[in-house]
């Protein structure tokens, strides 16, 4: 399991736009947070940190709220990558096939 320290920016593989329809939604960039160690604030028996360790999940905060993502499905990204335009993120994270689909729907000429 890769170590994700609090503050790391991440993308979750199963939350990426689909390759054949990359215009469907944005890239959801999350920030790793430290799980709470107080079991009383979680469920009274185990802590949030224990839950994350047992389930091999990472606490990630998105604009829409917190999700517990499987660690092996997360990829760390840089602040520069997080600030790329949608089209640049499609090229960077989904590849040329997805970029061609995106360009074909937006009227842009696809370069070969």
C-alpha positions in Angstrom: 0.0 0.0 0.0 1.6 3.3 -1.0 2.0 5.8 1.8 -0.3 8.8 1.4 0.5 11.5 3.9 -2.0 14.1 4.9 -2.1 17.0 2.4 -1.2 14.8 -0.6 -3.4 15.6 -3.6 -4.9 12.5 -5.2 -7.1 11.2 -8.0 -9.0 8.0 -7.5 -9.0 5.7 -10.6 -12.6 4.8 -10.4 -13.7 8.4 -10.2 -12.0 9.4 -13.4 -14.1 10.4 -16.4 -14.6 7.5 -18.8 -12.2 7.4 -21.8 -14.9 7.3 -24.4 -16.9 10.2 -22.8 -14.3 12.4 -21.0 -16.6 15.4 -21.1 -19.1 13.7 -18.7 -17.7 15.1 -15.5 -14.7 16.9 -14.1 -11.6 15.3 -12.5 -12.3 15.0 -8.8 -9.1 16.1 -7.0 -9.0 15.1 -3.4 -6.7 15.9 -0.5 -5.6 13.1 1.9 -6.6 13.8 5.5 -5.3 12.2 8.7 -8.0 9.8 10.1 -9.1 10.5 13.7 -7.8 8.2 16.4 -10.6 8.9 18.9 -12.9 5.8 18.8 -15.7 7.7 20.6 -16.0 10.1 17.7 -16.1 7.2 15.2 -18.3 4.4 16.4 -17.4 4.0 20.1 -15.5 0.8 19.5 -12.8 1.4 16.9 -11.3 4.6 15.6 -11.5 6.0 12.1 -7.8 5.3 11.8 -8.4 1.6 12.7 -11.1 1.4 10.1 -8.8 2.8 7.4 -6.0 0.4 8.4 -8.3 -2.7 8.4 -10.0 -1.8 5.1 -6.8 -0.4 3.5 -8.6 2.8 2.7 -7.4 6.4 2.8 -9.5 9.3 4.1 -9.8 11.7 1.2 -11.6 15.1 1.3 -13.2 16.3 -1.9 -15.2 19.5 -2.5 -18.3 17.3 -2.0 -17.2 15.7 1.3 -15.1 12.9 2.6 -14.7 9.5 1.0 -12.7 6.4 2.1 -10.9 5.4 -1.0 -9.0 2.1 -1.5 -5.3 2.9 -1.3 -4.4 0.9 -4.4 -6.8 2.9 -6.5 -5.3 6.3 -5.6 -2.6 8.2 -7.5 -0.7 11.0 -6.0 -0.6 14.1 -8.2 1.3 17.4 -7.9 -0.3 20.8 -7.4 0.7 21.7 -11.0 -1.2 18.6 -12.3 -4.2 19.5 -10.1 -4.3 23.0 -11.7 -4.3 21.7 -15.3 -7.3 22.5 -17.5 -9.8 19.7 -18.1 -8.4 19.1 -21.6 -4.8 18.9 -20.2 -6.0 16.5 -17.5 -7.6 14.3 -20.1 -4.3 14.2 -22.0 -2.3 13.6 -18.9 -4.4 11.0 -17.1 -6.6 9.4 -19.7 -4.3 9.5 -22.8 -4.5 10.2 -26.5 -7.6 8.1 -27.2 -9.7 10.0 -24.6 -8.3 13.3 -25.9 -9.4 12.4 -29.4 -12.9 11.7 -28.2 -12.9 15.0 -26.3 -11.7 17.0 -29.3 -14.1 15.3 -31.7 -17.0 16.5 -29.6 -15.7 20.0 -29.0 -15.0 20.8 -32.7 -11.2 20.9 -32.2 -9.0 19.4 -34.8 -7.2 16.4 -33.6 -3.4 16.5 -34.2 -1.7 13.2 -35.1 
